[in-house]
Amino acid sequence: MNTPITLTETIRLPNLERQPMEPRALKSIVLSAITVTAAVTACIPLFSVLIMLIYRGGKRLSLEIFYALPPTAFEMGGGFGNAIVGTLFMVGIASVISVPFGVLAAVYLAELGPYSRVSQIARFCAKTMTGLPSILAGVFAYAAVVLVMGSYSAWAGGIALSLLMIPVVMLTAEEAIKMVPQSMKDAALGMGCTPSQSMVKVVLPVAIPGIITGVVLAVARAAGETAPLLFTALFSDYWLQANEPTASLAVLIYNYSGMPFDNQIELAWTASLVLVLMVLVLNVVSRIIGRRKKI
Amino acid sequence: MTTLPLTEFENTAPLSKPPSSTDIFFDKAFRGLTYTFTLATILLLGYIVFEIGGKALPAFSDYGIGFLTSTTWDVNAGQFGILPEIWGTLYSSILALIIGGFFGITIAIFLTQDFLPYNVEMVLKTIIELLAAIPSVVYGLWGIFCLIPLIRPLADFLNETLGFIPFFSTSLSGPGLLPAALVLAIMILPTVAAVSQDALRSIPHKTKEAAFGMGTTRWEAILRVMLPTASTGIFGALVLGFGRALGETMALAMLVGNSNQISLSLFSPANTLAALLALNFPEAGELETPVLMYAACVLLLITLVVNIAGSLIMASTSSGVKR
């Protein structure tokens, strides 16, 4: 016969409440605190750079910097219109080379022969090239273009930059093309399209936001690159001439950062501000385009 | 209900038709074009290696392996050696990897292990990614005018009080290894953080739920379950970050001090391969160009090995996770 459990009998349960001072919990709290501190610390440089750029670069921000030529050593004022034009021109050349190259290769990688030997090797090469130090792109362009043409030029600079853009464009475009729903590709083929018709008329138009995202990111990266331009485009104090040494914002910042003259250091900060604004705006644009793609 | 007379259909051309010969030609041409560019990617990398290697060949036969172990760089005497540069490249990169790796992995944990609401997580992730977007030359400028003055008092203090330790044995005269490595760490942090985040996010939710179900605290779950599971991916992230650091040029050319010496001290000026190329190439003469190409070759070789190792590790994790 069962004995009924009386209410007065207490059931012994371990204390299940959270004990903040228990070693295990304490360790967890300490580690969390370290993590938060590290994350906040890591954001400091970004804000420090942005504040310094606005503080030191903002002083000289005026219309003059966009149309004036760089000043000589003891001259006051001046600007870097030629460097802005030079940067845009060389990034333009790089885009003209790398966008068709990257997108067409991506079409093959994503659709026409994704598992072929050539695709696998090419994909691997592209991934390796994203890790290629930018200075080596410059060394290559120096050997392959400057030495052959016999002079430093905007063309050599653009080609050096295109080497850095190609893998980025290619890999992001491949991802974008893969994101196109299989049913759309099937429908196009079902209508009697040849594979290339389905690519050009259906898949690429659908994938275009993703491709543009990649291109914009690659452009932003190329615009900020300095090392490949140091000995392909060199620098110039005059307006753009494509077959001559060409100024760029990045090289201007590098050159002027080592100058002993305040005027030129101020210009270096202002040029940095302009360059960072350009790059950040491009990044934001690519994010907006990329977000729209998902909806 | 009206019915259309059949004749109306009979007289029109069929709606679907087999591809015309133009279509077939276009298809073949387009496929050929895409194939060509895919092949061109491989050839391009090959051409880069060939071109740099080819131009370095004269220097290679002149200086041989001794180039890697000699420490003098004297254009007039025709003596060249890049041991200090190799040392500086590895030392600054390892230092950057330790700092940037610690912060990068911590941030990856912070952003993936439900510490923050989703929206805040995304904002912070974006901020960290924007760190990578800032051109390295701007970081160099910031390093010269903000970071060096900032760390100089600390460096002087360490040198005065702990000068007997080799790491602090010299004073910071301006540019030096430490400011360069710090900027380098900032630059590789986004890479390490992004790739580690991918590795941590690709762990199935059930794994963590199982750990919590066993009664672990959050950090026991992270340290004993999540990190070991993602370890290959995180290791790959570190290797890729290391590859970035080895090849980074401008921040180092501006901050490292460009001095041909081997020193353990964090505050002494040093040099790296990339900085050597950046500084000497524009004014290189007939004699120096092949030597610099040789140095470029060494840098290419080091970074290729590191990057290929990194992408192989990444490939092995992604195939492992998909299951």
Interface residues (C-beta under 8 A of the other chain):
Chain A: R24 A25 K27 S28 L31 S32 I34 T35 V36 A38 A39 T41 A42 C43 P45 L46 S48 V49 M52 L53 R56 P100 F101 L104 A105 V107 Y108 L109 L112 G113 V118 S119 I121 A122 F124 C125 A126 K127 T128 M129 G131 L132 P133 S134 I135 L136 A137 G138 V139 F140 Y142 A143 A144 L147 L163 I166 P167 M170 M191 G192 T194 P195 S196 Q197 M199 V200 A220 R221 A223 G224 E225 T226 A227 L230 F231 L234 A250 I253 Y254 S257 G258 I265 A268 W269 S272 L275 V276 V279 L280 N283 R287
Chain B: S16 K17 P18 P19 D23 I24 F26 D27 F30 R31 L33 T34 Y35 T36 F37 T38 L39 A40 T41 I42 L44 L45 Y47 I48 E51 I52 G54 K55 F102 F103 T106 I107 I109 F110 L111 F115 L124 T126 I127 I128 E129 L130 L131 A133 I134 P135 S136 V137 V138 Y139 G140 L141 W142 I144 F145 C146 I186 L189 A193 T217 R218 W219 E220 L240 G243 R244 L246 G247 E248 T249 M250 A253 M254 A274 L277 A278 F281 P282 L292 M293 A296 L299 L300 T303 L304 V306 N307 I308 G310 S311
